[in-house]
Structure formats: structure tokens, C-alpha cells
């Protein structure tokens, strides 16, 4: 029985380490009484160190966020402002990073298709990603329409593909909505909620005498799973 347990513990270690001989060290450590969980953690840490590092494009370069002298504010801000909407986006991707998918879904408009989707289907959207991280850019100014306010927030999403551990980088554009402060509206309706996440669309560049200025617009990328 003891030998069977040891073989079971060794299996994930061998899968992680087989390519470079580290399985021999793992077996020796286990044979000498080392804690199996610690040995596995050590092997995984070594494997991660050999992976291609995550190095998303810098702001102002192709694939990076627009260079902006006033990024998302830190600390206490007006939750009803555009910066408040950007903080919701920051929180959303933080929850995805922690794999707290149910909490992340709560930040969507619950009347929309994604917000109302069952938990299992929402979580399945992210099954292909081993890691998810994000850099949040500066929000647009709130714009009114039909009794609501809308804000768009650019996001650079990056991480690793689960199947290969290869890095991915993509630019996305998150649109959020809140109901105006009108009689009869609830506190929940007056909070920012995500209504869509789509490919990033660079803002229009005004015509300029210097044509090279217009040529510096960030190109679009869209590598995330598309929402149906």
C-alpha cells in the first residue's frame, strides 16, 4: 500500500520534470523522507522558472495600452466617475486572476446574457487560460444615453495558455453602464456594471500637419475567447 501511495505522489512530479532529469532528484528526496507536497512545489517552481517570461508590450507600443500621462487613480475616488468605472474593471480582472469566477460574474449587468449565464458556463470561458492578468488604462469620459451613463476602459490582458504555458497578450475594451441618479433608481442600478468586452478600438487621431503623428496609433489585437 505504501509503495502505491508513493507512486501516486510521484506521477505529477514526473510529468512536470521528465524533460530534464529532475524526476531523479524528486524521487531521491521522497525516498529520503521529504514532504511530498514540498517536493512537488519545488519541482513546479523550477519548471515555472524555465518558462518564457510574461513581458506584455509597453504603453505606447504596438500591442500596449495607449500612452497616457494620467493613468487610473489610486486611493479614494468618486465611485460614480469614469475612474470609478475603471476601478470596477481592475477588480474584475483581479477576481479572474484569483479564479474567483462567480464573484467576477457579479460585476456584469445581471440583465445581460453574460451576467445571467449559469456559473459553469461563465467559468468555462476561461478554461483555456492557465493565468490571467491585466493592466487597466485610463477611462473615457462618461457619456449619457437613454437615462444611463456609459464609460469605456482599455485593458491589456495577458497571461498563459493552459495547454502550452505559452504567454498571450491582447488589448480589450470594456464598456460599463450605470443608471443616472433619477428618482426610483436603486443603488444597485446606480453602480457601474460591465455590459460588454470587445476588441480594443483606438480613438480617432485628429488630422495633423505631421503625418507621422497619426501613424503612431496602437494596432488592434484580439486574442481572447470571443463572447457569443
C-alpha positions in Angstrom: 0.0 0.0 0.0 2.8 2.4 0.9 4.5 1.8 -2.4 1.3 2.5 -4.3 0.8 5.8 -2.4 4.4 6.8 -3.2 3.9 6.0 -6.9 0.7 8.1 -7.0 2.5 11.1 -5.5 5.4 10.7 -7.9 3.2 10.8 -11.1 2.6 14.6 -11.3 6.2 15.2 -10.5 7.4 13.0 -13.3 5.0 14.7 -15.7 6.4 18.1 -14.8 10.1 17.2 -14.6 10.6 14.4 -17.1 12.1 16.6 -19.8 15.3 17.5 -17.9 16.1 14.7 -15.4 14.7 16.5 -12.4 12.5 13.5 -11.6 15.6 11.7 -10.3 16.1 14.4 -7.7 12.4 14.3 -6.8 12.5 10.5 -6.3 15.6 10.8 -4.1 14.1 13.5 -2.0 10.9 11.4 -1.4 12.9 8.3 -0.7 14.8 10.2 2.0 11.6 11.2 3.7 11.0 14.7 2.3 7.4 16.1 2.4 5.7 15.1 -0.9 3.8 18.4 -1.3 7.0 20.4 -0.7 8.9 18.3 -3.3 6.1 18.9 -5.9 6.1 22.6 -5.1 9.8 22.8 -5.7 9.6 21.0 -9.0 6.8 23.2 -10.2 8.7 26.3 -9.2 11.7 25.2 -11.2 9.5 24.4 -14.2 7.9 27.9 -14.0 11.4 29.5 -13.9 12.2 27.8 -17.2 9.0 29.2 -18.9 9.0 32.0 -21.3 8.6 35.1 -19.1 5.5 37.2 -19.2 6.5 40.5 -20.8 3.5 42.4 -22.2 4.1 45.2 -24.7 4.8 48.6 -23.0 2.3 51.5 -23.2 2.6 53.4 -26.5 4.0 50.4 -28.4 2.1 48.1 -30.7 0.1 45.7 -28.5 0.4 48.0 -25.5 -2.1 50.4 -23.9 -2.2 54.0 -25.2 0.5 56.1 -23.5 -1.5 58.3 -21.1 0.0 60.8 -18.6 -2.9 60.3 -16.2 -3.5 56.5 -15.6 -6.1 55.1 -13.3 -6.2 56.9 -10.0 -5.3 55.2 -6.8 -6.9 55.6 -3.4 -10.3 57.3 -2.7 -12.1 58.4 -5.8 -15.7 59.1 -6.8 -17.3 55.7 -7.5 -19.7 57.4 -9.9 -16.9 58.8 -12.1 -15.0 57.3 -15.0 -12.2 56.4 -12.6 -14.8 54.6 -10.5 -15.7 52.5 -13.6 -12.0 51.8 -14.2 -11.7 50.5 -10.6 -14.5 48.1 -11.3 -12.6 46.8 -14.3 -9.5 46.5 -12.2 -11.4 44.5 -9.7 -12.9 42.3 -12.3 -9.6 41.2 -13.7 -8.2 40.8 -10.2 -11.0 38.3 -9.5 -10.2 36.4 -12.7 -6.6 36.3 -11.7 -7.6 34.7 -8.4 -10.0 32.3 -10.3 -13.0 33.8 -8.3 -15.2 33.4 -11.4 -18.6 33.7 -9.6 -17.6 37.0 -7.9 -16.3 38.2 -11.3 -19.5 37.5 -13.0 -21.4 39.6 -10.4 -19.7 42.7 -11.9 -21.6 42.1 -15.2 -25.0 43.6 -15.9 -27.2 40.9 -14.4 -29.9 41.6 -17.1 -27.5 40.8 -19.9 -26.7 37.5 -21.4 -23.3 37.0 -19.7 -24.4 38.3 -16.3 -27.4 36.0 -16.3 -25.4 33.0 -17.5 -25.1 30.0 -15.2 -21.9 29.8 -13.2 -20.5 26.7 -15.0 -20.8 28.2 -18.5 -19.2 31.5 -17.3 -16.3 29.7 -15.8 -15.8 27.6 -18.9 -15.0 30.8 -20.8 -11.6 30.9 -19.0 -10.8 27.2 -19.0 -8.2 27.7 -21.8 -6.1 30.1 -19.7 -3.6 29.0 -17.1 -3.0 32.5 -15.9 -4.9 35.8 -16.4 -3.5 39.2 -15.6 -4.4 42.7 -16.7 -3.1 46.3 -17.0 -6.0 48.8 -16.9 -5.8 52.0 -18.9 -7.4 55.4 -18.5 -11.2 55.5 -18.9 -13.2 57.6 -21.3 -15.4 60.5 -20.1 -18.9 59.2 -19.2 -21.4 59.7 -22.0 -25.2 59.8 -21.4 -27.8 57.9 -23.4 -31.4 56.9 -22.5 -31.1 57.7 -18.9 -27.8 55.9 -18.4 -24.1 56.7 -18.4 -21.5 54.7 -20.3 -17.7 54.5 -20.0 -15.2 52.6 -22.0 -11.9 51.4 -20.4 -9.0 50.0 -22.4 -7.3 46.9 -20.9 -4.2 45.0 -21.7 -4.9 41.3 -20.8 -2.0 38.9 -20.6 -1.2 35.5 -19.1 -0.5 31.9 -20.2 -2.4 29.4 -22.3 -3.2 26.4 -20.2 -2.3 23.7 -22.7 1.1 25.1 -23.6 2.0 27.6 -20.8 2.9 30.0 -23.6 2.3 33.7 -22.9 -0.6 35.6 -24.6 -1.2 39.3 -24.9 -4.2 41.1 -26.1 -5.9 44.5 -26.0 -9.6 44.7 -24.9 -12.1 47.4 -24.5 -14.6 47.1 -21.6 -17.8 49.1 -21.7 -19.6 49.8 -18.4 -23.0 51.3 -17.7 -24.8 52.9 -14.7 -28.3 54.4 -14.4 -28.4 58.1 -13.8 -29.3 59.4 -10.4 -33.0 59.7 -11.1 -36.0 59.1 -8.8 -36.9 55.5 -8.5 -33.4 54.1 -9.4 -31.9 51.7 -6.9 -28.4 51.8 -5.5 -27.5 48.7 -7.5 -28.6 50.3 -10.7 -26.5 53.4 -10.0 -23.3 51.3 -9.7 -21.1 50.6 -12.7 -21.6 47.2 -14.3 -19.9 45.6 -17.3 -22.1 45.4 -20.4 -19.5 44.2 -23.0 -15.9 43.3 -23.5 -14.7 43.5 -27.1 -11.6 44.2 -29.2 -9.9 47.4 -28.5 -10.7 50.2 -30.9 -8.1 53.1 -30.9 -9.6 56.6 -30.6 -9.7 58.6 -33.8 -6.5 60.5 -34.3 -7.1 64.2 -35.4 -5.6 65.2 -38.7 -2.2 66.8 -38.2 0.3 68.5 -40.4 2.9 65.9 -39.3 1.7 62.7 -40.9 4.0 60.6 -38.6 1.8 61.5 -35.6 -1.2 59.8 -37.0 0.9 56.7 -37.8 1.6 56.1 -34.1 -1.9 54.7 -33.3 -1.9 51.4 -31.4 -2.8 48.5 -33.6 -5.8 46.3 -32.5 -5.3 42.8 -31.2 -8.0 40.4 -30.1 -6.7 37.1 -28.8 -9.2 36.3 -26.0 -12.1 33.9 -26.3 -14.9 35.6 -28.1 -18.2 36.0 -26.2 -21.2 34.5 -28.1 
